[in-house]
């Protein structure tokens, strides 16, 4: 049967199921965490929850509503979305606090590995009629000692102008706005792409119910997703943002950092040029 749906037919449950499946595929190997650490973390989580219950005098009706909502998060496959939007930013801060190189931020739920290789000077895969402001993104990847990292891998992905990610919404080409770039001998890259637009996270599922019940907004500011890696160095996961976006200050995912702000420069041909250099930390022994 032919699927004639477009990206505008995307459903939170369908996107959530895709994100859950992608995470499950990535997380095949179980990690060995000592019982003492599991016990300590679990006890502290529960203690924190008990404190919230007592502070707000949670009723049984509210408790039952919470149970129903937690069940729906699972049914909609939205645990990756929920955790990546509201929790991951704190985990990222803890795990990168030691770094001397470039700042990073959250990965989010929509990363897909093995995007098509485009070389050091290439274009982000897109449709012939892809809407959006043309953008040229250049930069250099170096180590913290200043040495250029030739052969570094720059993975770039983003939502389209309507806020949808390929492989998580119907009607989009498989690798739309997803590409892998490998730096030249001087660690440089030059990418032809598009300036992304702000978008709302899915709101027709369990996460949307929480947003509506709490009176929050669901917006993320415009951003580029990146993973930058090189042999002997720590992987950098980052998002780059654009000045003037109304949601830079109240990002629903709390992922914006001032060090990750770009400075687009309009060019005579109508393209916006942005430049950003990445500094990678050597891998820890």
Secondary structure in CASP SS format (residue, H / E / C, confidence):
PFRMAT SS
TARGET T0000
AUTHOR 0000-0000-0000
METHOD secondary structure of the structure
MODEL  1
X C 1.00
X C 1.00
X C 1.00
X C 1.00
X C 1.00
X C 1.00
X H 1.00
X H 1.00
X H 1.00
X C 1.00
X C 1.00
X H 1.00
X H 1.00
X H 1.00
X H 1.00
X H 1.00
X H 1.00
X H 1.00
X H 1.00
X H 1.00
X H 1.00
X H 1.00
X H 1.00
X H 1.00
X H 1.00
X H 1.00
X C 1.00
X C 1.00
X C 1.00
X C 1.00
X C 1.00
X C 1.00
X C 1.00
X C 1.00
X H 1.00
X H 1.00
X H 1.00
X H 1.00
X H 1.00
X H 1.00
X H 1.00
X H 1.00
X H 1.00
X H 1.00
X H 1.00
X H 1.00
X H 1.00
X H 1.00
X H 1.00
X H 1.00
X H 1.00
X H 1.00
X H 1.00
X H 1.00
X H 1.00
X H 1.00
X C 1.00
X C 1.00
X C 1.00
X H 1.00
X H 1.00
X H 1.00
X H 1.00
X H 1.00
X H 1.00
X H 1.00
X H 1.00
X H 1.00
X H 1.00
X H 1.00
X H 1.00
X H 1.00
X H 1.00
X H 1.00
X H 1.00
X C 1.00
X C 1.00
X C 1.00
X H 1.00
X H 1.00
X H 1.00
X H 1.00
X H 1.00
X H 1.00
X H 1.00
X H 1.00
X C 1.00
X H 1.00
X H 1.00
X H 1.00
X H 1.00
X H 1.00
X H 1.00
X H 1.00
X H 1.00
X H 1.00
X C 1.00
X C 1.00
X C 1.00
X C 1.00
X C 1.00
X C 1.00
X C 1.00
X C 1.00
X C 1.00
X C 1.00
X C 1.00
X C 1.00
X C 1.00
X C 1.00
X C 1.00
X C 1.00
X C 1.00
X C 1.00
X C 1.00
X C 1.00
X E 1.00
X C 1.00
X C 1.00
X C 1.00
X E 1.00
X E 1.00
X E 1.00
X C 1.00
X C 1.00
X C 1.00
X C 1.00
X C 1.00
X C 1.00
X C 1.00
X C 1.00
X C 1.00
X E 1.00
X E 1.00
X E 1.00
X E 1.00
X E 1.00
X E 1.00
X E 1.00
X E 1.00
X E 1.00
X E 1.00
X E 1.00
X C 1.00
X C 1.00
X C 1.00
X C 1.00
X E 1.00
X C 1.00
X C 1.00
X C 1.00
X C 1.00
X E 1.00
X E 1.00
X E 1.00
X E 1.00
X E 1.00
X C 1.00
X C 1.00
X C 1.00
X C 1.00
X C 1.00
X C 1.00
X C 1.00
X C 1.00
X C 1.00
X C 1.00
X C 1.00
X C 1.00
X C 1.00
X C 1.00
X C 1.00
X C 1.00
X C 1.00
X C 1.00
X C 1.00
X C 1.00
X E 1.00
X E 1.00
X E 1.00
X E 1.00
X E 1.00
X C 1.00
X C 1.00
X C 1.00
X C 1.00
X C 1.00
X E 1.00
X E 1.00
X E 1.00
X E 1.00
X E 1.00
X E 1.00
X E 1.00
X E 1.00
X C 1.00
X C 1.00
X C 1.00
X E 1.00
X E 1.00
X C 1.00
X C 1.00
X C 1.00
X C 1.00
X C 1.00
X H 1.00
X H 1.00
X H 1.00
X H 1.00
X H 1.00
X H 1.00
X H 1.00
X H 1.00
X H 1.00
X C 1.00
X C 1.00
X C 1.00
X C 1.00
X E 1.00
X E 1.00
X C 1.00
X C 1.00
X E 1.00
X E 1.00
X E 1.00
X E 1.00
X E 1.00
X E 1.00
X E 1.00
X C 1.00
X C 1.00
X C 1.00
X E 1.00
X C 1.00
X C 1.00
X E 1.00
X E 1.00
X E 1.00
X E 1.00
X E 1.00
X E 1.00
X E 1.00
X C 1.00
X C 1.00
X C 1.00
X C 1.00
X C 1.00
X C 1.00
X C 1.00
X C 1.00
X C 1.00
X C 1.00
X C 1.00
X C 1.00
X C 1.00
X C 1.00
X C 1.00
X H 1.00
X H 1.00
X H 1.00
X E 1.00
X E 1.00
X C 1.00
X C 1.00
X E 1.00
X E 1.00
X C 1.00
X C 1.00
X C 1.00
X C 1.00
X C 1.00
X E 1.00
X E 1.00
X E 1.00
X E 1.00
X C 1.00
X C 1.00
X E 1.00
X E 1.00
X E 1.00
X C 1.00
X E 1.00
X C 1.00
X C 1.00
X C 1.00
END
